[in-house]
Amino acid sequence: MKINIPPPHLQIDFFFLLNQMRNTTLQDALKKTVRQMNIAEIDKELSNLVPNHHLALIASYGLRGELIFPIPCIIKINPYLIGYYRLLLGFSKKAFYTAEFGCSSFSKMEERGVLSPANDERLEELCKALIDSSCFLIDGINRKVSAAVLDDLTLLTLGAQFRGSQNTKKGEAGILTVFELIINIVRDSIVSHNNKQIILLNAAKRTVSIEFFPDPDIIIREEMSNNNFRNIIAIEVKGGEDFSNIHNRIGEAEKSHQKAKLQGYVECWTIVNVDRIDLSTAKKESPSTNHFFRLSDLKNQSGDEYHNFKSRIIALTGIELKY
């Protein structure tokens, strides 16, 4: 078999994203922010908020306390830096900015560099909670640390974040592709459409809606009477191209389809973006899926798989074919 290694496009994207993050969120941005400040003010807040033992321990390693411990005066100058401490402690955005952590309202600080009056009031509380976690980190490492080690820890979390972000983008692109394919199939029956929903009129003169939906990704419903729908098709689109993770994504689709079945959907479809998938194994992993389709086959708009997809859309929506 010929060795075929593709260009590292994803890693090139990561390189530019990393440089951007170094200017806003990572250790370089922290040092740049500190250089603009009064060191006496920083030392005072560190002394007030960080346990003396941990502050002395970090100083013995030749490190400034703010490299590990967040304090309000620094975060107020550069709210983006809340992301540095989150990354250092190994928390994903999805986990950190939640009601469970009590941090959901702080996400705008990292995403837009904005400190609202409400968040300003709770900033010291947030810093104290992060400091407690940072102390636990230092105790757990239980050895001399350096600025380079701390930078490495942030990058470990950031790498997973970058990959997750790219996977999300691929997933969204896959859903949009399927939505556009459906538009092309039902185009002659469309009454109206926007970027969220297509409205059709089928042969029985009933309204059929095709909608983006959080879970599942795309739903198709027929309106029987006012606000009374027949749920026809629930579609899960798994747009990631990583073969090693496809079975996890099929498991996610199965959970979504189980809910859809309970809601009365007639058919549940799963569309994957991995050509090498073993469909017999996939059917065992998602027994609720009535039909699997490969995104590449659908995009070609030819072949048995696409024509199967097209004919089922036409039959289940009940639209009238126009020649």
Secondary structure, DSSP 4 states (H G I P E B T S, - for coil): ----PPP-HHHHHHHHHHHHHHHHTSHHHHHHHHHTS-HHHHHHHHHHHS-HHHHHHHHHTT--GGGTS--HHHHHH-GGGHHHHHHHTT--HHHHSSTTTT-GGGHHHHHH----HHHHHHHHHHHHHHHHHHHHHHHHH-S---HHHHHHHHHHHHHHHHHHHHHHHHHHHHHHHHHHHHHHHHGGGEEEE-SSEEEEE-TTS-EEEEEE-SSSSEEEEEEEETTEEEEEEEEEEE----GGGHHHHHHHHHHHHHHHHHTT-SEEEEEES-TT--HHHHHHH-TT-SEEEEHHHHHHT-HHHHHHHHHHHHHHHTPPP--
